[in-house]
Amino acid sequence: MSINAPFLIKIFNQLRENKALSHGYLFFGESSGARTVFGRRILNFLETGDWDNLAGSPLIDSLFLSGTDGTLGIDGVREAIRFVWQTPFRSPYRAVFLDGDVMTPEAQNALLKTAEEPPAHGVILIGARDAQTLVAPLASRLEKFYVSPASSFSSPSEGGRVWVGEALARKFIIGDAKSRKDIIKAVVADERAEATAEFIEALLVECRRDSLKNFRLMGGILNRWTKICDFNTNKKLQLETLIAL
């Protein structure tokens, strides 16, 4: 699988095990294919506890909606709402995955009330290129995770791209203010849309190796990443607030 599966799978395994799943998630990223693949896999996971549908049996308590003729309108969302309010048959959850890139503003507004007050067993999942694809009230009610198109990171020698894997993240965590500032400058200068998200992901992975020691930094990372995703804000300035943590 060509997305950041290990990172996301680990998180959602823990959330499911601890019965700490939220009722709403936005999976964003520039690759619609990666989002679609992950959407289908997480529906299978929520229903069966497995990430892969090895038996090939149809899902009963999960619904994937990508719309028709390139649009997901109010009728499709009403179908999703009816579905998520029904009692699960074999799963603890009743989950729907919707393509946010083709969901009309009217359809998104129709989903708002259910996103605000979902049933106890309901999970609403939306895939979109970025949070700005959705109307702000809906986006604000969803926890956000980046789905990258590739699980590997670029090497420093490839076209000026920044390697934002674990080595760079570890260097940031143990580095002084100057080295942290240099790393942030290099990451922000990378022209790839996913470079900053890869850096945040790698930082969180490294922080979790010693979550007690790095809890302040982890909190700062999550706070700043939320602001970057939700608002049209300066990435460099947001990341530089992490230097002193």
N, C-alpha and C positions, 0 to 999 in steps of 0.2 A: 504494500500500500504506500502511495507516494506522498502522503501528508504527514504532519507531525503526530502520528498515531501514538507512539509510546507516551508522550507527554499528556495527551488528552485522555487516553485510555487509563492511565494511572490515576488521574484526577477523578474521573467518573466511576472507576472501580471503588475508590475510597468514599466518594459521595454516596453511592448506592449501598455500600457496606454499612456506612454510618447512618443511613436513612436521613441524609442531609441534602437531598436533591432539591433544587429550587423548582418553582413551577414555570419558569420561563428562561430560555437561553437564546442568545443570538450568536451564531457561528459565522464569522465574517472572514473575508480574504478574497484576493483577486481571482482565484481559480474556482469557477463554478463547478468544474468537474470534481475537484477535491471536496468541495462543500457537499455535493450530491452524494459522493461515495460515503463520506463520514455521516451524513444524515441518515442514510439507509442502515449503516452499521450501528449507529447509536439507537435507532428504533429497535433493531434486533436485540441489542444489549438490554434495553429497558424492559423488553417483553420476556426474553428468555434467560437473561443473565450471561449470554455469550455474545461476543462481538461478531462472530461469523455464523451465518445460517447454514450450518453443515448439513442438516437434514433436508434443507430445501423446502421445508413446510411453510405455508403462507402464514403471515402474521395476522392475528385477530384483534389485538388491542393497540395496533399501531396504524397510522395513516400517513402516507406521503403524498403531498399535493404540490404539483408544479404548474398547475393551471392548464388552460387549453388555448391554442392559437397565440401563445406568448403572453397570456394575461391570466392573472389569478384575481378574479373579481369578488364581489360581495356574496354571490351564491356559493362560490367555493369556500369562502371563509365561514359562512353559515353552516355548511356541511361539516367543516372542521370543528366548529363550536358544538354542534349536536353530537358529534362523535366523542369529543373529549368529556362531555357530561354524562355519557353512558357508563354504566357499571362495568369494570373490567371483567373478562371471563377467566383468564388464566394468569394474569400478570398483576403486580401491585399497582401498575400504572396504566393510564390511558393516554397515549402520546400521539401528537401530530407534528409533522415537519412540513413547513411551508416555505416556498421560494419567495423570499422578500423582494428580490429584484423585479419580479413581475406582478407583485401584489399592488393593486390600485390603492390610492389614498383612502377611498371610501371603504374598501375592504379592510384596510389597516384600522381605521376608526371603528369599524364594526367589531373588531377583535379586542378593542381596548377594555371593555367591561369584563370579559372573561380573563384577560391578562391581569386585571386588577384584583378580581375575586374569583380565582379558578376553583374547581372542585378539588377536594383533598387528594384525589388520585390523578389529577390532570397535570400533564407536562406539555407546554407549548414550546416548540423548537422552530427557529426561523434561520434560514441561511440567506446571506446577502453580501454584496461586495464590501459595504462598510455601513456603519451605524447611520450615516446621513441618508442612506437609501430609505430608511423608515421615517414615519412621522415621529417627531420628538417625544410625544407622550408615550408611544408604544416602545420606542427604543429605550427609554428611561426605566422601563419595568422589566427589562431583560438583562440577565448576567451575560457578559460578553467573553467569547473565546476566539482567538485567531486560529484559522485553519490554513496552514502554509501549503504551498503546492509541492514542496519537496522536503524530505526529512534531513537531507544533508546540507551543509553550509559550504559556501564558496571558500576557496583558498585565497590568501592575500595576493597571489600573483595573477588572478584571473580578472583582467580588464579593470583593475583598480577597485574591485569589489572588496568589501571588508569581510573577513572570516569572523562570524559572530557566534561561534560555537562555544563549547564549555571552557576552552583555554582562555579566550578573551573575557568571558564572564568571570572566571576565577581571578584573572588579573585585575579586573575592575574591583572585585570584592576586597582583595587584599591590598590594593593600590592606595597611594596617597592622593591628595587633591589634584595635583598636576596630572598624574597618569590617568586618573578618572576623567578629567576634563578632556584630555587628548583622545581617549577612547570614545567619548560621547561625540566629539567633533568628527571623528572618522566615521562613526556609525551614521550620523545625520547626513554626512556628505555622500554616502552611498546612494546612488540614484534609484536603486530598486525600491519599489513600494513596500516590500515586505521586510526590508532590512531592520527597521526599528522594532517591528514585532518579533523578529527572530532574536534580536538582542534582549528584549524583555523576557522572552520565553527562556532563553539560556540563563539569564540572571536568576529567574525564579527557580529553575531546576537546581542551580548551584546553591542558592540560599537554603533550599530545603534539605541539603545535606547536613546542615546544622541550623535548624529552624530557630532554636532557642537563642543562639548567638546572633542570628541575622534577622530577628523578628522586626526590628525597626526598619531595616532596609527593605524587607519584604512588604511591609505596610506602605512605605513610601513608593515602591515600585507600582503596586496595585493602584494606589491613589492617583499617581501621575498618569498611568496607562489609561485609567478611566477617563481622565480629563482629555487626553490625546484622542481617544476614540469618540467621545461624546461632543467635543467642541473643536472648532477650527482654531486650534491653539499652536503656538510655536513649540515644535518638538524639542529643539535644542534647549530652550529655557526650562521646559518641564523636566527634562532629564537632568539638567544641571542642578536641580534641587536635591538630587540624590547624592551629590558629591560629599556632602557633610554628614551623611547618615552612616 
